[in-house]
Amino acid sequence: MTVDARAAVAAVFKAACPDCRGRFELAAPALRLAIGGSDRTTFYSFTCPDCGVAVRKPAGERIIELLTGGGVSTLRLHSSL
């Protein structure tokens, strides 16, 4: 049996809540990434483990690369023309 090396390493990301100012680490399954057609529609989100607020932050190219490489679930948004 072979083991996928990516599955063996759990990605953890540092995050902060703008509401309660908590700082914490989140595993990939706790984050969601949405990639849209513009900066406004490209973001990552999570629920603050300290206060429970839904947090949404913009995601630039580097953040997208880190999150997708770390196994974060990604949703590609398409606009209808």
Backbone torsions as a table, in degrees:
resi	resn	phi	psi	omega
1	MET	NA	135.8	177.4
2	THR	-105.6	150.7	-179.9
3	VAL	-114.5	129.3	176.8
4	ASP	-69.7	123.6	-177.3
5	ALA	-61.8	-33.7	179.1
6	ARG	-65.6	-35.4	-179.8
7	ALA	-72.8	-26.3	-176.9
8	ALA	-76.5	-22.6	-178.5
9	VAL	-107.1	118.3	179.8
10	ALA	-86.5	120.1	179.2
11	ALA	-76.2	137.2	177.6
12	VAL	-128.8	135.5	-177.2
13	PHE	-120.6	139.0	175.4
14	LYS	-80.6	139.0	-179.6
15	ALA	-146.4	165.5	178.8
16	ALA	-141.5	149.4	178.5
17	CYS	-100.3	123.9	178.6
18	PRO	-72.3	-17.5	-177.4
19	ASP	-80.5	-57.4	-177.4
20	CYS	-100.3	-5.0	-179.6
21	ARG	66.1	18.5	176.7
22	GLY	-69.2	148.2	175.9
23	ARG	-122.6	136.5	-173.4
24	PHE	-160.3	176.1	175.0
25	GLU	-114.8	140.0	-180.0
26	LEU	-124.3	139.4	173.7
27	ALA	-78.4	157.9	-177.2
28	ALA	-49.8	-41.9	-178.9
29	PRO	-64.9	-16.2	-179.6
30	ALA	-83.7	-8.9	-178.2
31	LEU	-111.0	152.8	174.1
32	ARG	-132.1	141.3	-179.4
33	LEU	-120.9	129.6	176.2
34	ALA	-117.6	126.7	179.7
35	ILE	-113.8	114.2	-179.3
36	GLY	-110.4	-166.8	-177.3
37	GLY	-86.1	-3.0	-179.3
38	SER	-147.3	172.4	176.6
39	ASP	-60.6	-35.4	-178.6
40	ARG	-66.6	-28.9	-176.8
41	THR	-106.3	14.5	175.7
42	THR	-117.3	115.6	-173.2
43	PHE	-157.3	165.3	169.9
44	TYR	-120.2	156.1	-177.4
45	SER	-143.9	158.1	177.6
46	PHE	-162.0	167.1	174.3
47	THR	-102.8	128.2	-179.3
48	CYS	-63.6	124.8	179.8
49	PRO	-72.2	-16.4	-179.0
50	ASP	-86.7	-47.5	-174.9
51	CYS	-115.6	-9.7	176.0
52	GLY	83.8	3.0	-179.7
53	VAL	-74.9	146.5	175.2
54	ALA	-80.0	124.0	-176.8
55	VAL	-111.2	135.5	178.1
56	ARG	-131.6	125.6	-177.8
57	LYS	-130.8	147.5	178.6
58	PRO	-64.9	149.6	179.6
59	ALA	-125.2	112.6	174.4
60	GLY	-83.8	-177.2	-176.6
61	GLU	-57.1	-43.1	-178.0
62	ARG	-66.4	-42.6	178.7
63	ILE	-63.2	-43.5	178.4
64	ILE	-58.4	-45.2	-179.8
65	GLU	-61.3	-45.6	-179.3
66	LEU	-65.1	-45.7	-177.1
67	LEU	-68.4	-44.7	179.3
68	THR	-66.5	-37.8	177.0
69	GLY	-65.9	-25.9	-179.8
70	GLY	-92.1	4.6	174.4
71	GLY	88.8	16.5	178.7
72	VAL	-72.2	136.3	178.8
73	SER	-61.8	131.8	-175.0
74	THR	-120.9	136.0	175.9
75	LEU	-117.0	125.0	177.2
76	ARG	-96.3	120.6	-178.9
77	LEU	-91.3	134.5	178.2
78	HIS	-121.3	137.1	175.9
79	SER	-97.7	146.1	178.2
80	SER	-87.7	140.6	-177.8
81	LEU	-92.4	NA	NA
